[in-house]
Amino acid sequence: MNKELKKQIQKEYQKRFGIRHFIPGKTSIQASGKDFDWQEMVAMTEAVLDGWWTEGRFADEFEKKFAKFVGVPYCITTTSGSSANLLAISALTSYHLGDRRLKPGDEVITLAAGFPTTVNPLILHRLVPVFVDIDIETCNASIEELKKAISKKTKAIFLPHHLGNTFNIDAVKSLCKKHKLWLVEDCCDALGSTYKGKQVGSFGDLSTFSFYAGHHMTMGEGGAVMAHDPLLASITRSFRDWGREYWFKTGEDSRRDKGLGALDKSKLPADYDHKFIFSEIGFNLKITDIQAALGLVQLGKVAAFTKRRHENFAYYQKSLKKFERFFVLPKATPKADPSWFGFLLTLKDDCPFTRKELIEYLHRHNIVTRMFLAGNVINQPYFQSYAIDYRVSGKLLHTDHVMRGSFWVGCYQAIDKSRREYIVKVLSNFFAAYNM
Ligand SMILES: Cc1ncc(COP(=O)(O)O)c(C=O)c1O
């Protein structure tokens, strides 16, 4: 890119988004959001000027670098974390997996406490989600409940690492090994979190990430599926690319020697164009190269983003400990080093104020809060409106508790020292009236 244009972009960035001073009470503090500078804009402009726009050189580079970052051999980028979840579950239903494929009626253990698009791919593939409760302090799957939920029909475990905190990976992996279950990690809220020093997303057969604007790093919208096994990676790519039997880079045009291994090509003319042979019930969920260019710059900043999230969480944890009589405070899973998505406060049932009162007070002071995703997904309107086949194992007591009593404030990279101190000050002022 010529220097003039680069300078112009830098100037324009400065004009539109340059340093904004924080004015306590006046400047809104978001719970999550994107953090960027002119470099992202230059990178996206480079991709625009390439004139390619569909998946291309930036996407190739991103997939290589993100796979290296997570520590797995294969990364397949996609349009969102929800698409990544859909692709991961779709891949596991493939006939290319023989006896190990997921079939309608098979059970997949997951959480009702969470985000709907972790559960929805299961419903769409006529698998049966089996919901287990969470631990109230970690907000992740209770291992005791998970053990009790396993039945003869269980074929997979699909769990999120909630709010950046990892689930107990050793325990879940050993259950998967014992019962020969697939493990899929939903890392959409946990990019950069580690367990025993290894990145989340490197433990499951498949794992998923989101690059939505409110997540740890962004492509605007975007996501990825990670795989260890070449066959699972190829199946995922096929589902993503219309269900193609043969994999082609965008713009490539030739015949291939090796495809996925479709079972029956008997009805195809022998000369049929390899680009138009479909062996899966696929979609088109590819990203653009403009998104990938943005993602590459953001990926280079993940270490700094993670550091800030650590600092913010540690500050909230230390400062709010004295209010523990009102709240269950979040706790990292043993052996985990979370890159916290948010700081969750769960009101105890005997708390003298309501969540609504506290959240309204925070909003009046320009502090934005979020609830714990969908809370208990079973209570959401779509579960009342469709005949969804699911099973609840045990009782969802903590799941219901977070739905009625939890909310979170931001830990994200744009929350600096002055902003986090202001959040704690406003919270402390609210609690002062109840702390005699
Ligand atoms: C745990 C979890 N999984 C999946 C998603 C979906 O990600 P996306 O918004 O990129 O579709 C979200 C959304 O925030 C989420 O919280």
The ligand as an SDF file (V2000), in Angstrom:
LIG
                    3D

 16 16  0  0  0  0  0  0  0  0999 V2000
  -20.6720  -19.9170   24.6270 C   0  0  0  0  0  0  0  0  0  0  0  0
  -21.0160  -19.3460   23.2810 C   0  0  0  0  0  0  0  0  0  0  0  0
  -21.0010  -20.1220   22.2040 N   0  0  0  0  0  0  0  0  0  0  0  0
  -21.2940  -19.6420   20.9710 C   0  0  0  0  0  0  0  0  0  0  0  0
  -21.6070  -18.3230   20.7700 C   0  0  0  0  0  0  0  0  0  0  0  0
  -21.9120  -17.8220   19.3930 C   0  0  0  0  0  0  0  0  0  0  0  0
  -20.9040  -17.0260   18.8460 O   0  0  0  0  0  0  0  0  0  0  0  0
  -21.2520  -16.0110   17.6530 P   0  0  0  0  0  0  0  0  0  0  0  0
  -21.8710  -14.8130   18.2790 O   0  0  0  0  0  0  0  0  0  0  0  0
  -19.9590  -15.7070   16.9970 O   0  0  0  0  0  0  0  0  0  0  0  0
  -22.2080  -16.7100   16.7550 O   0  0  0  0  0  0  0  0  0  0  0  0
  -21.6560  -17.4610   21.8670 C   0  0  0  0  0  0  0  0  0  0  0  0
  -22.0190  -16.0550   21.6460 C   0  0  0  0  0  0  0  0  0  0  0  0
  -21.6470  -15.1360   22.2430 O   0  0  0  0  0  0  0  0  0  0  0  0
  -21.3570  -17.9820   23.1670 C   0  0  0  0  0  0  0  0  0  0  0  0
  -21.3880  -17.1890   24.2450 O   0  0  0  0  0  0  0  0  0  0  0  0
  1  2  1  0
  2  3  1  0
  2 15  2  0
  3  4  2  0
  4  5  1  0
  5  6  1  0
  5 12  2  0
  6  7  1  0
  7  8  1  0
  8  9  2  0
  8 10  1  0
  8 11  1  0
 12 13  1  0
 12 15  1  0
 13 14  2  0
 15 16  1  0
M  END
$$$$
